[in-house]
Amino acid sequence: MASFETLLETHRKAAERYVHYRCASPQDAEDILQDVYFTAHRHFHQLKNIDAFKPWLLSIARRKCADHFRKAEPASVPLDSIPEPADWRFGLPDPSPVRDVLQALPEKEQQILRYFYLLEWPQNAIAKQLGIPIGTVKSRLHTARQHFKAHYSPLTYGKEGTTVMKKLPAKLPPITITESKDAPFSVKWEELMGWFLVPKLGEKLSWAMYDLPDKTCTHVYDMQVTGRAMVHGIEGVELTAREASYSNKKEVINRTFVAQLTDTHCRYLATLRTDGDIRNYITFLDEEAFMPNWGFGENNCGNEVNLSPKEDIIRTGNVIESKEKPFLLDIVGRYTVEIGGKTYDTVCVMDIETYNSGVVSEQFLDKNGRTVLWRRYNRNDWHQDHYGKPWTELLPDSPRLLINGETYVEWYDCITDYIL
């Protein structure tokens, strides 16, 4: 029989990721984890099936997190000091209608909704704060939900639930990129890394991929947020992506993700993968299956939302030098991007091998934090065993970057219907 130490070492990362997801304070998270490990060790002899060690350990972590929040003493927060619903963490379709509906409710119902959904207090903490029985909290919360639902109509996506998308061109429009002498600006970037959609209710987006050198559209992705979702007690939103070949409309792949947007990070929580007849849900706790394609940042904290130049990556023309550190993503300059006759003031965000070794991207964001243009570059020897030649030979006329002495060649561009 495997020892407790061996099993814990194997599954420790899953427990750490779960607790750090639930608890915003790193110090509190570490305290909870020590309690989890101590409790697991003390009761290990009661575990009859060692194959169930991981879910058993996570169930202990879940209870310890719940105990932590239950014991936390809520500070006295007057109703007037609680932010408006436009600041709610997971996004709402339109702040104005939501605010109007909320403010039309009785004050006690406004208060209970804000405590529960905005501040995320457990019901017993709300009861203690308001000096009312927990049964009254449950009743008031139920009534407030019903009243809000009766007055609020969510956004639709067109007739009969269809999504109305703008038409992306078959050929990439002419592009001119000019470096600006002005200093780069900071930007709030809430898009999902690699997919361009903001994970908030009501959001939808189409984007297209254009291969070089002919700049012909190969695939179009139609995306939308479909509703709220919960993964291992972590709240986010579910979104779907319909990938279609531009030349063959029958070649379609449908994907489903769950993602979470916070004040500081944007990250994936789960993805749905179809394995034959089985719908396989992979979550942030499934390290080997999830992290290589969907995880980003330490413990999958996600990509940063509030971007400012950090000088982790220094760019001079097409020559780039970077620090030796994981998760290299930085603003490297300010550029005027002209696409199809429209001009955008942008900053260039570079990502150096954060997902795949040998892959680099340029992402030009405007002041709204939306992608104007995204470009992928391959290191010259990237998958040379598969493609048979270095990329300087495969795409001899494509733009190149020299990064830490290595040559990278542009492979394809992406634009979204945001710029149409």
C-alpha positions as CSV (number, residue, x, y, z in Angstrom):
1,M,0.0,0.0,0.0
2,A,1.3,3.4,-0.9
3,S,2.4,5.6,2.0
4,F,0.6,8.8,2.9
5,E,3.7,10.8,2.0
6,T,3.9,9.3,-1.5
7,L,0.2,9.9,-2.2
8,L,0.4,13.5,-0.8
9,E,3.4,14.3,-3.0
10,T,1.6,13.0,-6.0
11,H,-1.6,15.0,-5.4
12,R,-0.3,18.0,-3.5
13,K,-0.4,20.3,-6.5
14,A,-4.2,19.7,-6.9
15,A,-4.9,20.7,-3.3
16,E,-2.7,23.8,-3.6
17,R,-4.4,24.9,-6.8
18,Y,-7.8,24.4,-5.3
19,V,-7.2,26.3,-2.1
20,H,-5.4,29.2,-3.8
21,Y,-8.3,29.4,-6.2
22,R,-10.8,29.7,-3.3
23,C,-8.8,32.0,-1.1
24,A,-7.5,35.4,-2.2
25,S,-5.0,35.7,0.6
26,P,-1.8,33.7,0.1
27,Q,-1.1,33.6,3.8
28,D,-4.6,32.3,4.6
29,A,-4.3,29.8,1.8
30,E,-1.0,28.4,3.3
31,D,-2.6,28.2,6.7
32,I,-5.6,26.3,5.3
33,L,-3.3,23.9,3.4
34,Q,-1.3,23.0,6.5
35,D,-4.6,22.3,8.2
36,V,-5.7,20.1,5.2
37,Y,-2.4,18.1,5.3
38,F,-2.6,17.6,9.1
39,T,-6.2,16.4,9.0
40,A,-5.5,14.1,6.0
41,H,-2.5,12.5,7.8
42,R,-4.5,12.1,11.0
43,H,-7.4,10.4,9.2
44,F,-5.5,8.5,6.5
45,H,-6.1,5.2,8.2
46,Q,-9.8,5.6,7.6
47,L,-9.4,5.8,3.8
48,K,-10.3,2.3,2.5
49,N,-9.5,2.9,-1.2
50,I,-6.2,4.6,-1.9
51,D,-7.3,5.2,-5.5
52,A,-9.7,7.7,-4.1
53,F,-7.0,9.7,-2.3
54,K,-7.2,12.7,-4.6
55,P,-11.0,13.3,-4.3
56,W,-10.7,12.5,-0.6
57,L,-8.0,15.1,-0.1
58,L,-9.9,17.7,-2.1
59,S,-13.0,17.1,0.0
60,I,-11.0,17.9,3.1
61,A,-9.7,21.0,1.3
62,R,-13.3,22.0,0.4
63,R,-14.4,21.6,4.1
64,K,-11.4,23.6,5.4
65,C,-12.1,26.4,3.0
66,A,-15.7,26.5,4.1
67,D,-14.7,26.5,7.7
68,H,-12.3,29.4,7.1
69,F,-15.0,31.6,5.5
70,R,-17.5,30.6,8.1
71,K,-15.2,31.7,10.9
72,A,-14.2,35.0,9.2
73,E,-15.6,38.0,11.0
74,P,-17.3,40.3,8.5
75,A,-16.5,43.9,8.9
76,S,-19.4,46.3,9.3
77,V,-20.1,47.5,5.7
78,P,-22.9,50.1,5.2
79,L,-25.0,49.7,2.1
80,D,-23.9,53.0,0.6
81,S,-20.2,51.8,0.6
82,I,-20.8,48.7,-1.4
83,P,-19.9,49.3,-5.1
84,E,-22.5,49.5,-7.8
85,P,-23.2,46.3,-9.7
86,A,-21.2,47.6,-12.7
87,D,-18.2,46.5,-10.7
88,W,-19.4,43.0,-10.1
89,R,-16.5,40.6,-10.7
90,F,-17.9,38.2,-13.3
91,G,-19.6,40.8,-15.5
92,L,-23.2,41.6,-16.3
93,P,-24.7,42.2,-19.7
94,D,-25.2,45.9,-19.3
95,P,-24.5,47.9,-16.2
96,S,-27.2,50.5,-16.7
97,P,-30.3,48.1,-16.8
98,V,-28.8,46.0,-14.0
99,R,-28.3,49.1,-11.8
100,D,-31.7,50.4,-12.7
101,V,-33.4,47.2,-11.7
102,L,-31.4,46.8,-8.5
103,Q,-32.1,50.3,-7.4
104,A,-35.8,49.8,-8.0
105,L,-35.9,46.9,-5.5
106,P,-36.5,47.6,-1.8
107,E,-33.4,48.5,0.2
108,K,-33.3,45.3,2.1
109,E,-33.3,43.3,-1.1
110,Q,-30.6,45.5,-2.7
111,Q,-28.6,44.9,0.5
112,I,-28.9,41.1,0.5
113,L,-28.0,40.8,-3.2
114,R,-24.9,42.9,-2.8
115,Y,-23.7,41.1,0.3
116,F,-24.2,37.6,-1.3
117,Y,-23.1,38.2,-4.9
118,L,-20.7,41.1,-4.8
119,L,-19.0,40.6,-1.4
120,E,-19.5,36.8,-1.6
121,W,-20.3,36.4,2.0
122,P,-21.8,33.1,3.2
123,Q,-25.4,33.3,4.5
124,N,-24.4,32.8,8.1
125,A,-22.0,35.8,7.9
126,I,-24.8,37.9,6.4
127,A,-27.1,36.9,9.2
128,K,-24.6,37.9,11.8
129,Q,-23.9,41.2,10.0
130,L,-27.6,42.1,9.7
131,G,-28.6,40.7,13.1
132,I,-31.3,38.4,11.6
133,P,-31.9,34.6,11.6
134,I,-30.3,32.7,8.8
135,G,-33.8,31.6,7.8
136,T,-34.7,35.2,7.2
137,V,-31.5,35.6,5.0
138,K,-32.5,32.6,2.9
139,S,-36.1,33.9,2.5
140,R,-35.0,37.5,1.7
141,L,-32.4,36.2,-0.8
142,H,-35.0,34.1,-2.5
143,T,-37.5,36.9,-2.7
144,A,-34.8,39.4,-4.0
145,R,-33.7,36.9,-6.7
146,Q,-37.3,36.5,-7.9
147,H,-38.0,40.2,-8.0
148,F,-34.8,40.9,-9.8
149,K,-35.5,38.1,-12.4
150,A,-39.0,39.4,-12.9
151,H,-37.8,42.9,-13.9
152,Y,-34.6,42.1,-15.8
153,S,-34.5,40.7,-19.3
154,P,-31.1,39.3,-20.3
155,L,-29.6,40.1,-23.7
156,T,-30.5,37.9,-26.6
157,Y,-28.3,37.0,-29.6
158,G,-30.8,37.5,-32.4
159,K,-34.0,35.6,-33.4
160,E,-34.5,32.1,-32.1
161,G,-31.2,32.3,-30.1
162,T,-28.9,32.7,-33.1
163,T,-25.9,34.8,-32.9
164,V,-25.6,37.8,-35.2
165,M,-22.0,38.2,-36.3
166,K,-20.3,40.6,-38.6
167,K,-18.8,39.2,-41.8
168,L,-15.0,38.7,-41.7
169,P,-13.2,39.2,-45.1
170,A,-11.8,36.3,-47.1
171,K,-8.6,38.2,-47.5
172,L,-6.7,40.0,-44.8
173,P,-7.0,43.8,-45.4
174,P,-3.9,45.8,-46.0
175,I,-2.0,46.5,-42.8
176,T,0.6,49.2,-41.9
177,I,2.3,49.2,-38.5
178,T,4.3,52.3,-37.5
179,E,6.2,52.7,-34.2
180,S,5.1,55.8,-32.2
181,K,7.5,58.1,-30.4
182,D,4.9,58.5,-27.6
183,A,5.3,56.4,-24.5
184,P,3.2,53.2,-24.3
185,F,0.0,53.5,-22.2
186,S,-1.2,51.2,-19.6
187,V,-4.3,49.2,-20.5
188,K,-7.0,47.1,-18.9
189,W,-7.0,43.8,-20.9
190,E,-9.9,41.5,-20.0
191,E,-9.9,39.2,-23.1
192,L,-9.2,35.5,-22.8
193,M,-5.6,34.9,-23.8
194,G,-5.6,33.3,-27.3
195,W,-9.4,33.6,-27.9
196,F,-10.1,37.3,-27.7
197,L,-13.5,37.1,-26.0
198,V,-14.1,38.9,-22.7
199,P,-15.7,36.4,-20.3
200,K,-18.7,38.4,-19.2
201,L,-22.4,37.7,-19.7
202,G,-23.7,39.1,-23.0
203,E,-20.3,39.1,-24.8
204,K,-20.0,37.7,-28.3
205,L,-17.2,37.9,-30.9
206,S,-16.1,36.5,-34.2
207,W,-12.5,36.3,-35.2
208,A,-10.6,34.9,-38.2
209,M,-7.2,33.4,-38.9
210,Y,-5.2,34.3,-42.0
211,D,-2.2,32.2,-43.2
212,L,0.8,33.7,-44.8
213,P,2.0,34.4,-47.5
214,D,-1.3,34.7,-49.4
215,K,-3.2,36.2,-46.4
216,T,-6.3,34.1,-47.1
217,C,-8.7,33.3,-44.3
218,T,-8.5,29.7,-43.2
219,H,-10.8,29.5,-40.2
220,V,-13.5,31.6,-38.6
221,Y,-14.4,31.4,-34.9
222,D,-17.8,32.5,-33.6
223,M,-17.9,32.8,-29.9
224,Q,-20.4,33.8,-27.2
225,V,-20.8,33.7,-23.4
226,T,-23.8,31.4,-22.7
227,G,-24.3,31.8,-19.0
228,R,-22.9,31.5,-15.5
229,A,-21.0,28.3,-14.5
230,M,-19.4,26.8,-11.4
231,V,-16.3,24.6,-11.4
232,H,-15.2,23.0,-8.1
233,G,-17.0,25.9,-6.2
234,I,-15.3,28.6,-8.3
235,E,-17.7,30.8,-10.2
236,G,-17.1,31.9,-13.8
237,V,-19.0,31.9,-17.1
238,E,-19.5,29.3,-19.8
239,L,-18.6,30.2,-23.4
240,T,-18.9,28.4,-26.7
241,A,-16.6,28.6,-29.7
242,R,-17.7,27.4,-33.2
243,E,-14.7,26.9,-35.4
244,A,-15.4,26.6,-39.1
245,S,-13.2,26.2,-42.2
246,Y,-13.6,29.3,-44.4
247,S,-13.4,27.2,-47.6
248,N,-15.4,24.1,-46.4
249,K,-18.4,25.1,-44.2
250,K,-19.0,21.5,-43.3
251,E,-15.7,21.3,-41.4
252,V,-17.0,22.5,-38.0
253,I,-15.6,22.0,-34.4
254,N,-17.7,23.1,-31.4
255,R,-15.9,23.8,-28.2
256,T,-17.1,24.7,-24.7
257,F,-15.0,26.4,-22.0
258,V,-15.5,27.9,-18.5
259,A,-13.5,31.0,-17.7
260,Q,-13.3,33.5,-14.9
261,L,-12.5,37.2,-15.0
262,T,-11.4,38.9,-11.7
263,D,-10.2,42.4,-11.0
264,T,-6.6,41.2,-11.6
265,H,-6.6,38.1,-13.8
266,C,-8.4,36.3,-16.6
267,R,-8.2,32.5,-16.6
268,Y,-9.7,29.2,-17.8
269,L,-11.4,27.0,-15.3
270,A,-12.5,24.0,-17.5
271,T,-12.8,22.8,-21.0
272,L,-15.1,20.2,-22.6
273,R,-13.4,17.6,-24.8
274,T,-15.3,14.9,-26.7
275,D,-13.5,11.5,-26.7
276,G,-15.6,9.3,-29.0
277,D,-19.0,9.0,-27.3
278,I,-17.8,10.5,-24.0
279,R,-18.0,14.2,-23.1
280,N,-14.8,14.6,-21.1
281,Y,-14.7,17.7,-18.8
282,I,-11.2,18.7,-17.9
283,T,-10.7,21.3,-15.1
284,F,-7.8,23.3,-13.6
285,L,-7.3,20.5,-11.1
286,D,-6.4,18.0,-13.9
287,E,-2.8,19.2,-14.1
288,E,-1.3,17.0,-16.9
289,A,-4.4,17.2,-19.2
290,F,-5.3,20.9,-18.5
291,M,-2.2,23.0,-17.8
292,P,-0.2,22.5,-21.1
293,N,-3.0,24.0,-23.3
294,W,-5.2,26.0,-20.9
295,G,-3.1,26.9,-17.9
296,F,-1.1,30.2,-17.7
297,G,0.8,31.8,-14.8
298,E,1.8,30.4,-11.5
299,N,-0.8,27.9,-10.3
300,N,-2.8,28.9,-13.4
301,C,-3.5,32.4,-12.0
302,G,-4.2,33.5,-15.6
303,N,-3.1,36.4,-17.7
304,E,-2.8,39.8,-16.0
305,V,-5.7,42.2,-16.6
306,N,-4.0,45.5,-15.7
307,L,-1.0,45.8,-18.0
308,S,1.8,48.3,-17.8
309,P,5.3,48.1,-19.2
310,K,7.5,46.0,-16.9
311,E,10.7,46.0,-19.0
312,D,10.8,42.2,-18.8
313,I,11.0,42.3,-22.6
314,I,12.9,45.1,-24.4
315,R,12.3,45.7,-28.1
316,T,14.3,47.8,-30.5
317,G,12.9,47.5,-34.0
318,N,12.6,43.8,-34.6
319,V,15.3,42.8,-32.1
320,I,14.1,41.6,-28.8
321,E,15.9,40.8,-25.5
322,S,14.1,39.3,-22.6
323,K,14.7,38.3,-19.0
324,E,15.1,34.7,-18.1
325,K,11.8,34.1,-16.2
326,P,8.6,32.1,-16.8
327,F,5.4,33.6,-18.2
328,L,7.1,36.3,-20.2
329,L,4.4,38.8,-21.3
330,D,5.0,42.5,-21.5
331,I,4.1,45.8,-23.3
332,V,7.0,46.5,-25.6
333,G,6.0,49.7,-27.3
334,R,3.4,52.0,-28.8
335,Y,2.3,51.6,-32.4
336,T,-0.1,53.1,-34.9
337,V,-1.9,50.2,-36.7
338,E,-3.8,50.9,-39.9
339,I,-6.0,48.1,-41.2
340,G,-8.2,48.5,-44.2
341,G,-8.1,52.3,-44.0
342,K,-8.9,52.5,-40.3
343,T,-6.3,53.7,-37.8
344,Y,-5.7,52.6,-34.3
345,D,-3.5,53.8,-31.5
346,T,-2.2,50.7,-29.8
347,V,0.4,49.1,-27.5
348,C,2.1,45.9,-28.5
349,V,2.0,43.1,-26.0
350,M,4.5,40.4,-26.6
351,D,4.2,36.8,-25.3
352,I,7.4,34.8,-25.5
353,E,6.9,31.0,-25.3
354,T,4.4,31.1,-22.5
355,Y,2.3,28.2,-23.9
356,N,4.6,26.5,-26.4
357,S,8.3,26.3,-26.7
358,G,9.3,28.1,-29.9
359,V,6.1,30.2,-30.3
360,V,5.9,34.0,-29.8
361,S,3.0,36.4,-30.4
362,E,2.4,40.1,-30.9
363,Q,-0.9,41.4,-29.8
364,F,-1.8,45.0,-30.6
365,L,-4.3,46.4,-28.1
366,D,-6.2,49.7,-28.3
367,K,-7.0,51.9,-25.3
368,N,-10.2,49.9,-24.7
369,G,-8.1,46.8,-24.1
370,R,-9.4,45.1,-27.3
371,T,-7.3,43.3,-29.8
372,V,-6.8,45.1,-33.1
373,L,-4.3,42.6,-34.6
374,W,-2.7,39.4,-33.3
375,R,0.4,37.8,-35.0
376,R,2.1,34.4,-34.4
377,Y,5.8,33.7,-35.0
378,N,7.6,30.4,-35.0
379,R,11.2,29.8,-34.0
380,N,13.1,28.9,-37.1
381,D,13.4,25.2,-36.0
382,W,9.9,24.9,-34.6
383,H,8.6,21.4,-35.5
384,Q,11.1,21.1,-38.2
385,D,10.9,17.3,-38.0
386,H,7.2,17.6,-39.0
387,Y,7.4,20.4,-41.6
388,G,10.7,19.3,-43.1
389,K,12.3,22.7,-43.5
390,P,13.2,25.7,-41.3
391,W,10.6,28.4,-41.3
392,T,12.9,30.8,-43.1
393,E,12.7,28.4,-46.1
394,L,9.0,27.6,-45.6
395,L,8.0,31.3,-45.5
396,P,11.0,33.2,-47.0
397,D,9.1,36.5,-47.4
398,S,7.4,36.6,-44.0
399,P,8.5,39.2,-41.4
400,R,11.1,38.1,-38.9
401,L,12.0,38.8,-35.3
402,L,15.4,38.2,-33.6
403,I,14.6,37.2,-30.0
404,N,17.6,36.5,-27.7
405,G,19.7,35.7,-30.7
406,E,17.1,33.3,-32.2
407,T,15.2,33.9,-35.5
408,Y,11.4,33.7,-35.4
409,V,9.2,33.8,-38.6
410,E,5.7,35.1,-38.8
411,W,3.2,32.3,-39.6
412,Y,-0.3,33.8,-39.5
413,D,-2.4,36.8,-38.4
414,C,-5.8,37.1,-36.6
415,I,-8.3,39.9,-36.6
416,T,-11.7,40.2,-34.9
417,D,-15.0,41.7,-35.9
418,Y,-14.3,44.4,-33.2
419,I,-12.4,46.3,-35.9
420,L,-15.0,46.0,-38.7
